[in-house]
Amino acid sequence: MAGDSTANCIDILLAILLPPLGVFLKYGCKVVEFWICLILTIFGYIPGIIYAVYAITK
C-alpha cells in the first residue's frame, strides 16, 4: 500500500516537471493519453501539466 502511494507521488512529480514523461512511464507511448499530453505540452506547458496530472490520477 505504501509503495503504491509513493509511486503515485513520483508519477505526479514527473508530470509536473515533464508532463509527457510522467504519462509515458504510466501508460507507455502506444496509448492516446501520451499523444494528447505531448501535443498539449507542445502548445502550452500548463495545459500539458493539467492533463498529465488528470491522466495519472484517473
CHARMM-style PDB file with segment names, atoms N, HN, CA, C and O in Angstrom:
ATOM      1  N   MET     1       0.815  -1.181   0.000  1.00  0.00      PROA
ATOM      2  CA  MET     1       0.000   0.000   0.000  1.00  0.00      PROA
ATOM      3  C   MET     1       0.864   1.252   0.000  1.00  0.00      PROA
ATOM      4  O   MET     1       0.591   2.176  -0.766  1.00  0.00      PROA
ATOM      5  N   ALA     2       1.901   1.312   0.837  1.00  0.00      PROA
ATOM      6  HN  ALA     2       2.123   0.561   1.459  1.00  0.00      PROA
ATOM      7  CA  ALA     2       2.757   2.489   0.892  1.00  0.00      PROA
ATOM      8  C   ALA     2       3.562   2.637  -0.400  1.00  0.00      PROA
ATOM      9  O   ALA     2       3.820   3.758  -0.840  1.00  0.00      PROA
ATOM     10  N   GLY     3       3.955   1.534  -1.002  1.00  0.00      PROA
ATOM     11  HN  GLY     3       3.746   0.624  -0.644  1.00  0.00      PROA
ATOM     12  CA  GLY     3       4.703   1.590  -2.251  1.00  0.00      PROA
ATOM     13  C   GLY     3       3.888   2.170  -3.387  1.00  0.00      PROA
ATOM     14  O   GLY     3       4.428   2.854  -4.257  1.00  0.00      PROA
ATOM     15  N   ASP     4       2.590   1.901  -3.386  1.00  0.00      PROA
ATOM     16  HN  ASP     4       2.151   1.346  -2.679  1.00  0.00      PROA
ATOM     17  CA  ASP     4       1.717   2.420  -4.435  1.00  0.00      PROA
ATOM     18  C   ASP     4       1.555   3.931  -4.327  1.00  0.00      PROA
ATOM     19  O   ASP     4       1.560   4.626  -5.343  1.00  0.00      PROA
ATOM     20  N   SER     5       1.411   4.446  -3.108  1.00  0.00      PROA
ATOM     21  HN  SER     5       1.407   3.882  -2.283  1.00  0.00      PROA
ATOM     22  CA  SER     5       1.257   5.885  -2.944  1.00  0.00      PROA
ATOM     23  C   SER     5       2.556   6.614  -3.248  1.00  0.00      PROA
ATOM     24  O   SER     5       2.528   7.739  -3.748  1.00  0.00      PROA
ATOM     25  N   THR     6       3.696   5.992  -2.953  1.00  0.00      PROA
ATOM     26  HN  THR     6       3.719   5.079  -2.547  1.00  0.00      PROA
ATOM     27  CA  THR     6       4.984   6.600  -3.284  1.00  0.00      PROA
ATOM     28  C   THR     6       5.169   6.667  -4.788  1.00  0.00      PROA
ATOM     29  O   THR     6       5.630   7.681  -5.310  1.00  0.00      PROA
ATOM     30  N   ALA     7       4.818   5.609  -5.487  1.00  0.00      PROA
ATOM     31  HN  ALA     7       4.443   4.785  -5.063  1.00  0.00      PROA
ATOM     32  CA  ALA     7       4.924   5.610  -6.940  1.00  0.00      PROA
ATOM     33  C   ALA     7       3.988   6.645  -7.547  1.00  0.00      PROA
ATOM     34  O   ALA     7       4.350   7.322  -8.510  1.00  0.00      PROA
ATOM     35  N   ASN     8       2.800   6.771  -6.995  1.00  0.00      PROA
ATOM     36  HN  ASN     8       2.507   6.221  -6.212  1.00  0.00      PROA
ATOM     37  CA  ASN     8       1.856   7.747  -7.498  1.00  0.00      PROA
ATOM     38  C   ASN     8       2.381   9.163  -7.267  1.00  0.00      PROA
ATOM     39  O   ASN     8       2.213  10.028  -8.127  1.00  0.00      PROA
ATOM     40  N   CYS     9       3.009   9.410  -6.130  1.00  0.00      PROA
ATOM     41  HN  CYS     9       3.146   8.707  -5.431  1.00  0.00      PROA
ATOM     42  CA  CYS     9       3.581  10.721  -5.825  1.00  0.00      PROA
ATOM     43  C   CYS     9       4.725  11.046  -6.784  1.00  0.00      PROA
ATOM     44  O   CYS     9       4.837  12.178  -7.253  1.00  0.00      PROA
ATOM     45  N   ILE    10       5.560  10.076  -7.072  1.00  0.00      PROA
ATOM     46  HN  ILE    10       5.468   9.156  -6.691  1.00  0.00      PROA
ATOM     47  CA  ILE    10       6.660  10.286  -8.016  1.00  0.00      PROA
ATOM     48  C   ILE    10       6.114  10.519  -9.422  1.00  0.00      PROA
ATOM     49  O   ILE    10       6.631  11.364 -10.152  1.00  0.00      PROA
ATOM     50  N   ASP    11       5.083   9.784  -9.806  1.00  0.00      PROA
ATOM     51  HN  ASP    11       4.663   9.098  -9.212  1.00  0.00      PROA
ATOM     52  CA  ASP    11       4.462   9.992 -11.115  1.00  0.00      PROA
ATOM     53  C   ASP    11       3.896  11.404 -11.240  1.00  0.00      PROA
ATOM     54  O   ASP    11       4.045  12.041 -12.282  1.00  0.00      PROA
ATOM     55  N   ILE    12       3.260  11.887 -10.203  1.00  0.00      PROA
ATOM     56  HN  ILE    12       3.139  11.369  -9.356  1.00  0.00      PROA
ATOM     57  CA  ILE    12       2.692  13.239 -10.247  1.00  0.00      PROA
ATOM     58  C   ILE    12       3.800  14.279 -10.293  1.00  0.00      PROA
ATOM     59  O   ILE    12       3.677  15.274 -11.006  1.00  0.00      PROA
ATOM     60  N   LEU    13       4.880  14.070  -9.547  1.00  0.00      PROA
ATOM     61  HN  LEU    13       4.980  13.261  -8.968  1.00  0.00      PROA
ATOM     62  CA  LEU    13       6.008  14.994  -9.592  1.00  0.00      PROA
ATOM     63  C   LEU    13       6.622  15.039 -10.987  1.00  0.00      PROA
ATOM     64  O   LEU    13       6.953  16.117 -11.480  1.00  0.00      PROA
ATOM     65  N   LEU    14       6.776  13.887 -11.625  1.00  0.00      PROA
ATOM     66  HN  LEU    14       6.506  13.011 -11.224  1.00  0.00      PROA
ATOM     67  CA  LEU    14       7.278  13.854 -13.002  1.00  0.00      PROA
ATOM     68  C   LEU    14       6.309  14.528 -13.965  1.00  0.00      PROA
ATOM     69  O   LEU    14       6.729  15.171 -14.927  1.00  0.00      PROA
ATOM     70  N   ALA    15       5.019  14.380 -13.707  1.00  0.00      PROA
ATOM     71  HN  ALA    15       4.678  13.858 -12.926  1.00  0.00      PROA
ATOM     72  CA  ALA    15       4.014  15.015 -14.562  1.00  0.00      PROA
ATOM     73  C   ALA    15       4.096  16.530 -14.469  1.00  0.00      PROA
ATOM     74  O   ALA    15       3.788  17.227 -15.436  1.00  0.00      PROA
ATOM     75  N   ILE    16       4.504  17.044 -13.324  1.00  0.00      PROA
ATOM     76  HN  ILE    16       4.753  16.477 -12.539  1.00  0.00      PROA
ATOM     77  CA  ILE    16       4.643  18.490 -13.179  1.00  0.00      PROA
ATOM     78  C   ILE    16       5.929  18.970 -13.849  1.00  0.00      PROA
ATOM     79  O   ILE    16       5.934  20.019 -14.494  1.00  0.00      PROA
ATOM     80  N   LEU    17       7.008  18.223 -13.706  1.00  0.00      PROA
ATOM     81  HN  LEU    17       7.005  17.371 -13.183  1.00  0.00      PROA
ATOM     82  CA  LEU    17       8.281  18.641 -14.297  1.00  0.00      PROA
ATOM     83  C   LEU    17       8.313  18.429 -15.811  1.00  0.00      PROA
ATOM     84  O   LEU    17       8.650  19.346 -16.560  1.00  0.00      PROA
ATOM     85  N   LEU    18       7.968  17.240 -16.255  1.00  0.00      PROA
ATOM     86  HN  LEU    18       7.694  16.495 -15.646  1.00  0.00      PROA
ATOM     87  CA  LEU    18       7.945  16.889 -17.677  1.00  0.00      PROA
ATOM     88  C   LEU    18       6.675  16.084 -17.944  1.00  0.00      PROA
ATOM     89  O   LEU    18       6.686  14.860 -17.812  1.00  0.00      PROA
ATOM     90  N   PRO    19       5.588  16.746 -18.313  1.00  0.00      PROA
ATOM     91  CA  PRO    19       4.295  16.071 -18.424  1.00  0.00      PROA
ATOM     92  C   PRO    19       4.280  14.821 -19.310  1.00  0.00      PROA
ATOM     93  O   PRO    19       3.736  13.802 -18.886  1.00  0.00      PROA
ATOM     94  N   PRO    20       4.856  14.852 -20.526  1.00  0.00      PROA
ATOM     95  CA  PRO    20       4.802  13.621 -21.334  1.00  0.00      PROA
ATOM     96  C   PRO    20       5.570  12.457 -20.713  1.00  0.00      PROA
ATOM     97  O   PRO    20       5.196  11.298 -20.898  1.00  0.00      PROA
ATOM     98  N   LEU    21       6.635  12.757 -19.980  1.00  0.00      PROA
ATOM     99  HN  LEU    21       6.938  13.698 -19.829  1.00  0.00      PROA
ATOM    100  CA  LEU    21       7.407  11.680 -19.355  1.00  0.00      PROA
ATOM    101  C   LEU    21       6.601  10.976 -18.278  1.00  0.00      PROA
ATOM    102  O   LEU    21       6.638   9.750 -18.177  1.00  0.00      PROA
ATOM    103  N   GLY    22       5.874  11.738 -17.473  1.00  0.00      PROA
ATOM    104  HN  GLY    22       5.844  12.734 -17.555  1.00  0.00      PROA
ATOM    105  CA  GLY    22       5.040  11.131 -16.448  1.00  0.00      PROA
ATOM    106  C   GLY    22       3.975  10.219 -17.032  1.00  0.00      PROA
ATOM    107  O   GLY    22       3.737   9.126 -16.518  1.00  0.00      PROA
ATOM    108  N   VAL    23       3.335  10.665 -18.102  1.00  0.00      PROA
ATOM    109  HN  VAL    23       3.528  11.553 -18.520  1.00  0.00      PROA
ATOM    110  CA  VAL    23       2.296   9.855 -18.747  1.00  0.00      PROA
ATOM    111  C   VAL    23       2.928   8.653 -19.446  1.00  0.00      PROA
ATOM    112  O   VAL    23       2.359   7.562 -19.441  1.00  0.00      PROA
ATOM    113  N   PHE    24       4.094   8.847 -20.044  1.00  0.00      PROA
ATOM    114  HN  PHE    24       4.557   9.733 -20.049  1.00  0.00      PROA
ATOM    115  CA  PHE    24       4.786   7.746 -20.712  1.00  0.00      PROA
ATOM    116  C   PHE    24       5.139   6.639 -19.728  1.00  0.00      PROA
ATOM    117  O   PHE    24       4.954   5.459 -20.028  1.00  0.00      PROA
ATOM    118  N   LEU    25       5.644   7.009 -18.560  1.00  0.00      PROA
ATOM    119  HN  LEU    25       5.795   7.968 -18.316  1.00  0.00      PROA
ATOM    120  CA  LEU    25       6.012   5.993 -17.575  1.00  0.00      PROA
ATOM    121  C   LEU    25       4.795   5.266 -17.024  1.00  0.00      PROA
ATOM    122  O   LEU    25       4.900   4.113 -16.607  1.00  0.00      PROA
ATOM    123  N   LYS    26       3.652   5.922 -17.017  1.00  0.00      PROA
ATOM    124  HN  LYS    26       3.567   6.859 -17.355  1.00  0.00      PROA
ATOM    125  CA  LYS    26       2.423   5.294 -16.505  1.00  0.00      PROA
ATOM    126  C   LYS    26       1.776   4.393 -17.558  1.00  0.00      PROA
ATOM    127  O   LYS    26       1.342   3.287 -17.237  1.00  0.00      PROA
ATOM    128  N   TYR    27       1.706   4.857 -18.822  1.00  0.00      PROA
ATOM    129  HN  TYR    27       2.059   5.755 -19.082  1.00  0.00      PROA
ATOM    130  CA  TYR    27       0.944   4.136 -19.851  1.00  0.00      PROA
ATOM    131  C   TYR    27       1.786   3.586 -21.005  1.00  0.00      PROA
ATOM    132  O   TYR    27       1.388   2.601 -21.627  1.00  0.00      PROA
ATOM    133  N   GLY    28       2.921   4.183 -21.304  1.00  0.00      PROA
ATOM    134  HN  GLY    28       3.245   4.983 -20.798  1.00  0.00      PROA
ATOM    135  CA  GLY    28       3.682   3.812 -22.480  1.00  0.00      PROA
ATOM    136  C   GLY    28       3.376   4.781 -23.614  1.00  0.00      PROA
ATOM    137  O   GLY    28       2.597   5.718 -23.440  1.00  0.00      PROA
ATOM    138  N   CYS    29       3.985   4.558 -24.771  1.00  0.00      PROA
ATOM    139  HN  CYS    29       4.618   3.797 -24.912  1.00  0.00      PROA
ATOM    140  CA  CYS    29       3.815   5.523 -25.869  1.00  0.00      PROA
ATOM    141  C   CYS    29       2.772   5.090 -26.894  1.00  0.00      PROA
ATOM    142  O   CYS    29       2.522   5.826 -27.848  1.00  0.00      PROA
ATOM    143  N   LYS    30       2.167   3.943 -26.734  1.00  0.00      PROA
ATOM    144  HN  LYS    30       2.370   3.344 -25.959  1.00  0.00      PROA
ATOM    145  CA  LYS    30       1.217   3.461 -27.726  1.00  0.00      PROA
ATOM    146  C   LYS    30      -0.231   3.765 -27.380  1.00  0.00      PROA
ATOM    147  O   LYS    30      -1.140   3.214 -28.000  1.00  0.00      PROA
ATOM    148  N   VAL    31      -0.463   4.630 -26.402  1.00  0.00      PROA
ATOM    149  HN  VAL    31       0.276   5.078 -25.898  1.00  0.00      PROA
ATOM    150  CA  VAL    31      -1.823   4.967 -25.997  1.00  0.00      PROA
ATOM    151  C   VAL    31      -2.109   6.427 -26.312  1.00  0.00      PROA
ATOM    152  O   VAL    31      -1.197   7.238 -26.474  1.00  0.00      PROA
ATOM    153  N   VAL    32      -3.373   6.737 -26.394  1.00  0.00      PROA
ATOM    154  HN  VAL    32      -4.114   6.078 -26.263  1.00  0.00      PROA
ATOM    155  CA  VAL    32      -3.815   8.080 -26.768  1.00  0.00      PROA
ATOM    156  C   VAL    32      -3.442   9.109 -25.700  1.00  0.00      PROA
ATOM    157  O   VAL    32      -3.160  10.262 -26.027  1.00  0.00      PROA
ATOM    158  N   GLU    33      -3.437   8.705 -24.426  1.00  0.00      PROA
ATOM    159  HN  GLU    33      -3.665   7.768 -24.160  1.00  0.00      PROA
ATOM    160  CA  GLU    33      -3.135   9.643 -23.354  1.00  0.00      PROA
ATOM    161  C   GLU    33      -1.764  10.290 -23.530  1.00  0.00      PROA
ATOM    162  O   GLU    33      -1.610  11.492 -23.313  1.00  0.00      PROA
ATOM    163  N   PHE    34      -0.775   9.498 -23.922  1.00  0.00      PROA
ATOM    164  HN  PHE    34      -0.901   8.521 -24.098  1.00  0.00      PROA
ATOM    165  CA  PHE    34       0.570  10.040 -24.120  1.00  0.00      PROA
ATOM    166  C   PHE    34       0.587  11.064 -25.239  1.00  0.00      PROA
ATOM    167  O   PHE    34       1.179  12.132 -25.087  1.00  0.00      PROA
ATOM    168  N   TRP    35      -0.048  10.761 -26.356  1.00  0.00      PROA
ATOM    169  HN  TRP    35      -0.528   9.893 -26.480  1.00  0.00      PROA
ATOM    170  CA  TRP    35      -0.001  11.668 -27.501  1.00  0.00      PROA
ATOM    171  C   TRP    35      -0.789  12.948 -27.239  1.00  0.00      PROA
ATOM    172  O   TRP    35      -0.389  14.024 -27.686  1.00  0.00      PROA
ATOM    173  N   ILE    36      -1.899  12.840 -26.523  1.00  0.00      PROA
ATOM    174  HN  ILE    36      -2.224  11.967 -26.160  1.00  0.00      PROA
ATOM    175  CA  ILE    36      -2.649  14.047 -26.155  1.00  0.00      PROA
ATOM    176  C   ILE    36      -1.793  14.922 -25.243  1.00  0.00      PROA
ATOM    177  O   ILE    36      -1.737  16.140 -25.415  1.00  0.00      PROA
ATOM    178  N   CYS    37      -1.140  14.306 -24.289  1.00  0.00      PROA
ATOM    179  HN  CYS    37      -1.185  13.317 -24.149  1.00  0.00      PROA
ATOM    180  CA  CYS    37      -0.295  15.054 -23.367  1.00  0.00      PROA
ATOM    181  C   CYS    37       0.872  15.715 -24.101  1.00  0.00      PROA
ATOM    182  O   CYS    37       1.218  16.860 -23.811  1.00  0.00      PROA
ATOM    183  N   LEU    38       1.470  15.011 -25.032  1.00  0.00      PROA
ATOM    184  HN  LEU    38       1.189  14.081 -25.268  1.00  0.00      PROA
ATOM    185  CA  LEU    38       2.586  15.567 -25.798  1.00  0.00      PROA
ATOM    186  C   LEU    38       2.140  16.774 -26.616  1.00  0.00      PROA
ATOM    187  O   LEU    38       2.823  17.798 -26.632  1.00  0.00      PROA
ATOM    188  N   ILE    39       1.013  16.663 -27.285  1.00  0.00      PROA
ATOM    189  HN  ILE    39       0.458  15.832 -27.272  1.00  0.00      PROA
ATOM    190  CA  ILE    39       0.504  17.768 -28.099  1.00  0.00      PROA
ATOM    191  C   ILE    39       0.132  18.961 -27.214  1.00  0.00      PROA
ATOM    192  O   ILE    39       0.441  20.102 -27.558  1.00  0.00      PROA
ATOM    193  N   LEU    40      -0.525  18.709 -26.084  1.00  0.00      PROA
ATOM    194  HN  LEU    40      -0.776  17.782 -25.805  1.00  0.00      PROA
ATOM    195  CA  LEU    40      -0.873  19.799 -25.181  1.00  0.00      PROA
ATOM    196  C   LEU    40       0.366  20.476 -24.610  1.00  0.00      PROA
ATOM    197  O   LEU    40       0.376  21.693 -24.423  1.00  0.00      PROA
ATOM    198  N   THR    41       1.401  19.706 -24.335  1.00  0.00      PROA
ATOM    199  HN  THR    41       1.393  18.718 -24.487  1.00  0.00      PROA
ATOM    200  CA  THR    41       2.635  20.290 -23.816  1.00  0.00      PROA
ATOM    201  C   THR    41       3.337  21.123 -24.878  1.00  0.00      PROA
ATOM    202  O   THR    41       3.940  22.147 -24.558  1.00  0.00      PROA
ATOM    203  N   ILE    42       3.270  20.704 -26.121  1.00  0.00      PROA
ATOM    204  HN  ILE    42       2.781  19.872 -26.381  1.00  0.00      PROA
ATOM    205  CA  ILE    42       3.862  21.493 -27.206  1.00  0.00      PROA
ATOM    206  C   ILE    42       3.122  22.815 -27.357  1.00  0.00      PROA
ATOM    207  O   ILE    42       3.750  23.853 -27.566  1.00  0.00      PROA
ATOM    208  N   PHE    43       1.797  22.791 -27.255  1.00  0.00      PROA
ATOM    209  HN  PHE    43       1.287  21.948 -27.085  1.00  0.00      PROA
ATOM    210  CA  PHE    43       1.005  24.013 -27.391  1.00  0.00      PROA
ATOM    211  C   PHE    43       1.111  24.907 -26.162  1.00  0.00      PROA
ATOM    212  O   PHE    43       0.996  26.128 -26.274  1.00  0.00      PROA
ATOM    213  N   GLY    44       1.327  24.320 -25.009  1.00  0.00      PROA
ATOM    214  HN  GLY    44       1.421  23.329 -24.918  1.00  0.00      PROA
ATOM    215  CA  GLY    44       1.455  25.106 -23.786  1.00  0.00      PROA
ATOM    216  C   GLY    44       1.814  24.213 -22.626  1.00  0.00      PROA
ATOM    217  O   GLY    44       1.255  23.127 -22.470  1.00  0.00      PROA
ATOM    218  N   TYR    45       2.737  24.664 -21.819  1.00  0.00      PROA
ATOM    219  HN  TYR    45       3.191  25.546 -21.946  1.00  0.00      PROA
ATOM    220  CA  TYR    45       3.239  23.842 -20.724  1.00  0.00      PROA
ATOM    221  C   TYR    45       2.162  23.573 -19.669  1.00  0.00      PROA
ATOM    222  O   TYR    45       2.051  22.452 -19.174  1.00  0.00      PROA
ATOM    223  N   ILE    46       1.383  24.574 -19.328  1.00  0.00      PROA
ATOM    224  HN  ILE    46       1.473  25.486 -19.730  1.00  0.00      PROA
ATOM    225  CA  ILE    46       0.357  24.436 -18.282  1.00  0.00      PROA
ATOM    226  C   ILE    46      -0.742  23.449 -18.693  1.00  0.00      PROA
ATOM    227  O   ILE    46      -1.102  22.594 -17.884  1.00  0.00      PROA
ATOM    228  N   PRO    47      -1.293  23.526 -19.919  1.00  0.00      PROA
ATOM    229  CA  PRO    47      -2.278  22.500 -20.305  1.00  0.00      PROA
ATOM    230  C   PRO    47      -1.711  21.087 -20.278  1.00  0.00      PROA
ATOM    231  O   PRO    47      -2.423  20.137 -19.953  1.00  0.00      PROA
ATOM    232  N   GLY    48      -0.443  20.944 -20.615  1.00  0.00      PROA
ATOM    233  HN  GLY    48       0.136  21.715 -20.879  1.00  0.00      PROA
ATOM    234  CA  GLY    48       0.197  19.636 -20.551  1.00  0.00      PROA
ATOM    235  C   GLY    48       0.276  19.112 -19.136  1.00  0.00      PROA
ATOM    236  O   GLY    48       0.046  17.927 -18.893  1.00  0.00      PROA
ATOM    237  N   ILE    49       0.605  19.997 -18.187  1.00  0.00      PROA
ATOM    238  HN  ILE    49       0.792  20.960 -18.384  1.00  0.00      PROA
ATOM    239  CA  ILE    49       0.672  19.598 -16.784  1.00  0.00      PROA
ATOM    240  C   ILE    49      -0.705  19.188 -16.278  1.00  0.00      PROA
ATOM    241  O   ILE    49      -0.852  18.156 -15.623  1.00  0.00      PROA
ATOM    242  N   ILE    50      -1.710  19.999 -16.584  1.00  0.00      PROA
ATOM    243  HN  ILE    50      -1.591  20.837 -17.116  1.00  0.00      PROA
ATOM    244  CA  ILE    50      -3.063  19.709 -16.107  1.00  0.00      PROA
ATOM    245  C   ILE    50      -3.536  18.362 -16.634  1.00  0.00      PROA
ATOM    246  O   ILE    50      -4.085  17.556 -15.884  1.00  0.00      PROA
ATOM    247  N   TYR    51      -3.324  18.117 -17.925  1.00  0.00      PROA
ATOM    248  HN  TYR    51      -2.879  18.772 -18.535  1.00  0.00      PROA
ATOM    249  CA  TYR    51      -3.778  16.849 -18.495  1.00  0.00      PROA
ATOM    250  C   TYR    51      -2.971  15.674 -17.948  1.00  0.00      PROA
ATOM    251  O   TYR    51      -3.531  14.606 -17.700  1.00  0.00      PROA
ATOM    252  N   ALA    52      -1.680  15.854 -17.760  1.00  0.00      PROA
ATOM    253  HN  ALA    52      -1.226  16.722 -17.961  1.00  0.00      PROA
ATOM    254  CA  ALA    52      -0.847  14.761 -17.256  1.00  0.00      PROA
ATOM    255  C   ALA    52      -1.267  14.359 -15.846  1.00  0.00      PROA
ATOM    256  O   ALA    52      -1.367  13.170 -15.544  1.00  0.00      PROA
ATOM    257  N   VAL    53      -1.510  15.333 -14.991  1.00  0.00      PROA
ATOM    258  HN  VAL    53      -1.428  16.299 -15.236  1.00  0.00      PROA
ATOM    259  CA  VAL    53      -1.939  15.006 -13.627  1.00  0.00      PROA
ATOM    260  C   VAL    53      -3.312  14.337 -13.666  1.00  0.00      PROA
ATOM    261  O   VAL    53      -3.565  13.389 -12.922  1.00  0.00      PROA
ATOM    262  N   TYR    54      -4.191  14.827 -14.528  1.00  0.00      PROA
ATOM    263  HN  TYR    54      -3.986  15.596 -15.132  1.00  0.00      PROA
ATOM    264  CA  TYR    54      -5.507  14.189 -14.680  1.00  0.00      PROA
ATOM    265  C   TYR    54      -5.359  12.738 -15.167  1.00  0.00      PROA
ATOM    266  O   TYR    54      -5.989  11.833 -14.619  1.00  0.00      PROA
ATOM    267  N   ALA    55      -4.539  12.523 -16.177  1.00  0.00      PROA
ATOM    268  HN  ALA    55      -4.027  13.259 -16.622  1.00  0.00      PROA
ATOM    269  CA  ALA    55      -4.389  11.182 -16.751  1.00  0.00      PROA
ATOM    270  C   ALA    55      -3.770  10.214 -15.757  1.00  0.00      PROA
ATOM    271  O   ALA    55      -4.129   9.037 -15.742  1.00  0.00      PROA
ATOM    272  N   ILE    56      -2.855  10.682 -14.933  1.00  0.00      PROA
ATOM    273  HN  ILE    56      -2.563  11.639 -14.946  1.00  0.00      PROA
ATOM    274  CA  ILE    56      -2.197   9.805 -13.977  1.00  0.00      PROA
ATOM    275  C   ILE    56      -3.120   9.472 -12.812  1.00  0.00      PROA
ATOM    276  O   ILE    56      -3.108   8.345 -12.316  1.00  0.00      PROA
ATOM    277  N   THR    57      -3.914  10.434 -12.372  1.00  0.00      PROA
ATOM    278  HN  THR    57      -3.923  11.349 -12.775  1.00  0.00      PROA
ATOM    279  CA  THR    57      -4.752  10.201 -11.195  1.00  0.00      PROA
ATOM    280  C   THR    57      -6.096   9.578 -11.497  1.00  0.00      PROA
ATOM    281  O   THR    57      -6.780   9.132 -10.575  1.00  0.00      PROA
ATOM    282  N   LYS    58      -6.501   9.530 -12.754  1.00  0.00      PROA
ATOM    283  HN  LYS    58      -5.946   9.892 -13.503  1.00  0.00      PROA
ATOM    284  CA  LYS    58      -7.833   8.965 -13.046  1.00  0.00      PROA
ATOM    285  C   LYS    58      -7.861   7.460 -12.925  1.00  0.00      PROA
ATOM    286  OT1 LYS    58      -8.905   6.843 -13.139  1.00  0.00      PROA
TER     287      LYS     58
END
